[in-house]
Amino acid sequence: MSDEDITLTAGDAEVTVQPGNGGRVGGLRIGGVETLRQGERFGCFPMVPWCGRVRDGRFLDGAVVRQMPLNAPPHAIHGTARDGAWRTARTSTAEAVITYELVDPWPHPGRVTQVVALAEDALTLTMSVETYESSFPAQIGWHPWFNRNLGGEDVRIDFDPAWLEERGDDHLPTGNRVEPKPGPWDDCFGMPGGVDVTLTWPGQLELKVASREQWVVVYDEQEAAVCVEPQTGPPNGLNTMPRLVTPLEPLEATTTWSWRRL
């Protein structure tokens, strides 16, 4: 099937999936109101096979040091799949399944599958990475850009993390876990009970971002949008906390966004 845009609907919710633009969710409209920042680079893109920055673009793959392109010098950021064209495997009114084959510069063959499932009051994104050949370290995450303002007051972000991954001058975690600090943030937080972040546009909408994963990056330093990014490990995690994809065991993660009108 092609990589043309897909529209999903459920109740008064509508989602646009863009396989040809990095497998991203290009829009989430609730009652006609667009919640995601619009533009080719925005919406919500998948971070795979790594999340956030990798120090100097290098990671240890078994005994081999691999070098990724430095797309956020001096580091590599947000994986490779957001830059590629995904393919549509199947669609229905409220669900789309899209796939991406890992290719150069990633050194291992593998397949990423993303399921986008819409309900009247929730959007569930599930992503898996599988390999048929050699095992490799990987991460999965999502990078949504939520509009800061939906026409009323600016959004409020509420969450209760157990710790903050201390950020060094190079924007990478130092390895120290410290007390969470007030925003603005471009930081990774630990939530060992699972990611649970509530976005509230007062008088308009409450949207909860949840995941069984334990890490979330919150970025709210831009005027137009805020980002709440559930992921399977911290930035630079290919080096510090790699999750191994093997022929017997894929890596899978899910995030659900649920909402209610205020």
N, C-alpha and C positions, 0 to 999 in steps of 0.2 A: 504493500500500500504506500501511498505518497506521504510526503512530510508537510502537507498543507495544514493550515490552522484547523483546529477542532473546537466546536462549541458544545458545551455540556449544559444542561438545564435541569433544575429540580425546584419546584415551587417558584419563588420569585428570585432564586439565585441562578447566576449564569457565570460559567467559567470558560475562558479561552485558553486552550493548550496549543503551544507553538513548537511542534517537533522540529521544524526547520530552523528555529532560532534557539538552539541549545537545549531543547527539551523543557523550556520554561513554561510556567503558567503566566500567560501574558496579562490576564485580568480576572478579577473576582468582583462581580457586581451583585450587590444585595439590595433588592428593591430598587434597582436602577442606579444605585450609587456605587461608583468604582472605588474599591478599597486599596488597590495596588497602584503604585506609581507607574505611569505609562512611559513607554520608550523602549527602544531596542535592547538596552542594557538592563532594564529594570524588571517589573513584574516579580516573579519568584523563580530563581534559577537553581538547578540542582548542583551541589558541590560534590564532585566525584571525579577521580578516585582519591581526592584529598580535600580537606576543608581549611579555609584560611591560608595563612602563609606557611611555606616550608623554607626553613633557613637556607639562604643562598641557593635555593632551588635544588638542594641535594638531600638525598635520603639513602639510608642503608637498606639494601635489598638482599637479605642473606649476607654474603660476604662482599657484595658488589656495591660500590657507591654509584648511584644513578644521578644524572643531572637533568633537571627540567628547565624549560625556557623561563627566563626571568621576566615575567609579565607584570611584576610589581617590584622593580629593582630596589634593593639587591635580592629580593625574594621571588619565589613563584607562589601564585595565589589561586585558590578556589578550584583547582582541578582543571581537567581538559574538556570534559563533556559539555560544558556550557558554550564552548566555541564550535561545536560540531553539529551536524544535522542528525537528528534522531529519526527513526522510522516508526510509522504507526503499525502496530500489530493488530489491534482490533478496537472498535468503538461501539458504544451504545448511547442511548439518550443521556445517561448520567455518569458514564465511565469511559475512560480511554486508557489503553495500554500502549506504551511507546518504548522503543529499545534503542540502545546505542552500543556499537562495537568499539571497544577500546583499541585505539590505533596509535601509531607514532605521534608524539614523543613518548607516550607511555610504553614501557618496555615489554609488557606482557599482553597477550591476547586475552580478552575477556568480554563479557556482555553485561551491560547495565539494563535493567528493566525498571520502568517507573509506571505505577498504577495511579491514576488520578480519578478519585471516586467522589462524586458530589451528592449530598443529600440536601434536604430543604434547609437544614440549619447547621451543616458541617461540610468541610472538605477534608478528605483523607488522602495523604500522599504516602505511598509505600515504594521504597526503592531497594533493589537488590543488585549485588555484584557477584557474578559467578565466573569461574574459569574451568576450562576443560583440559588445561595443560599444567603449567607450573604454578605453584602457590605464590602469592605476593601480598605485601601489606597494602591496606587501603582504608579509606574513611568515606562516610556518607554524611551529607548534610543538605540543608535547604537555606536559601538566602532570599527571603521575601523583603520587598521594599513596600511597607505599608504607608499610605498617604498620612502625613502628619495631621492634616486637616481635611474634614469631609464637608466643609461648609459651615461648621459651627465653631466650637472651641477645639483647641489642639488636643491631640491624644494624650492620655496618661498611661504610663507603663507601670504595672504592679507585679512584683514577684518577690520571693523570699529565698534567695540562694544560700547554700551552706557556706560557700567560700567564693572568693575571686581568685582567678589565676593571675598572679602578679605579672604586670606587663612591663617589659624592659623598654629601653629607649629605641630598640629595634622593632618594636611592636610585637615581639614574640614573648610567650610565657617564660618567666625565669626559672620555673620549677617550684617556686614558693606559692603556697596557698595562704591568702591573707583575708582579713575581714572585708566584706563587700563595702564599697564606698558609694556615696551619692553620685548621680550623673552630672554632666553628660558622659556617656560611655562609648568606648570602642574596645570592649572587654569580654573575656570569656569567664562565665560563672559555672560553678558546680552545683548541680541539683540532684543529689544521689537518689531521691525518691522519684525522679523523672522530671523532665522539663514541664513547667507549669507557669505560664506568663499570661497576664490579662492586659489587653489593650482596651481602654475605654475612651470613646469619643463622647463626652458628656451630653446627655439628652438625645443621643443618636444611636450608638451601637456599642455593644460589648463583645469583644472577640478574644477567645482563649486559645493560645498556642500550647499544645501538649504533645509530649512524646515520652516513651519509656527510656529514651537515652538520657544521659546524665550531664551533658554539657550544652550550654546555650551561649552564643555570642549575641550581645545586645549593642547595637550601634545607633546612636541618636544624635550624631554631631552634624547632620545635614539639615538644612531648613525644610526641605520638601518632604522628607520621608524618614521613617524609623525602621530598623531591621531587627528581627528576633529570629535567630538562626539555630535551630536544634541540630546537633551533630553528634557523631559517635565517638568523638574525642576532641581534645583541645587543638588549637592551632599548633603547627609543627608536630602534630601527633604521629606522622609517619616515622618520625625519629624517636619520639618520647613514649608513645603509647600505641604502637601499631596494632591493628586488627588484621588477622591473617585470613585471606580468601584462599580456600583450598578446593580441589576438585570435589571433595566430599562435603564441604561446608561453605556455602555462600555467605556473604555479609549482607544483612538486611536491616532496614530501619523504617520506622513509620512516624509521621507527625499528623495530628488532627487539629484543624482549626474549627472551633464551634462558636456560634454567635447567637445573640439575641438582641432584639430591638429594645431601646430604652425609651 
